[in-house]
Amino acid sequence: MPPSRSPRSSPAATLSRTRILEVARTLLLAYGFNALTMDDLARELGMSKKTLYVHFPSKNALAEAILDGIGKSIRTRLEAVLSHPEFTFAQKLCGVIDVVGSVLGKVSPATFRDLQRNAPHLYQKIEAIRQKNIPFVIGSLIRTGIAEGMVRPEIDPAFAAEFWLQAIRGLIQPDILDRTQLTPKQTLGKSIHLFFNGLLTPAGRKDYEHHIVSREKPAAS
């Protein structure tokens, strides 16, 4: 006789947990931690709050699971872009922008402020995700760019990656977003453009601008 499965490990439970995370992630990124309540979430999902608590014992636990999932997803997608054997430096750079931009595009500036004020432990988790991914991504891009003759060879990849980490960390601060009146996604795009145009050789700038123009052209109907 096969061993019985616990409710949390059954296919139905896994499906329910996945659905909870998907809906909660949308609400958290759009409205912030304070606006996300277990009552509203249970109502949105059409399930009892008791069932919700079977999967996640608290709103904090749910929010932490959401951020952990986002961090793992971003890392997996970034690694796929950076390790693609046929992508050039410019294509990898544009791919990184697309991956990170697709996440930041779902986050309202108010969400960062809300997390900073009402859930600083979660804001620190976001900081940890940045700390883990940014040096890896920027360092990899710069090394690829140098190898292809697209980034100036005297650039120190480790220092440039740390420089970018500190710059973007400051620019995504809620107070700075208020002053610039930019969304997190817009801030990313402007920052990447400014940063890499200072690192690229003339050939690198030409290739990058070519790919940017190609990405922005409307698809043929």
Secondary structure, DSSP 8 states (H G I E B T S, - for coil): ------GGGSHHHHHHHHHHHHHHHHHHHHH-TTT--HHHHHHHHTS-HHHHHHH-SSHHHHHHHHHHHHHHHHHHHHHHHHT-TT--HHHHHHHHHHHHHHHHTT--HHHHHHHHHH-HHHHHHHHHHHHHHHHHHHHHHHHHHHHTT-B-TT--HHHHHHHHHHHHHHHTSHHHHHHHT--HHHHHHHHHHHHHHTTB-HHHHHHHHHHHHHHHS----
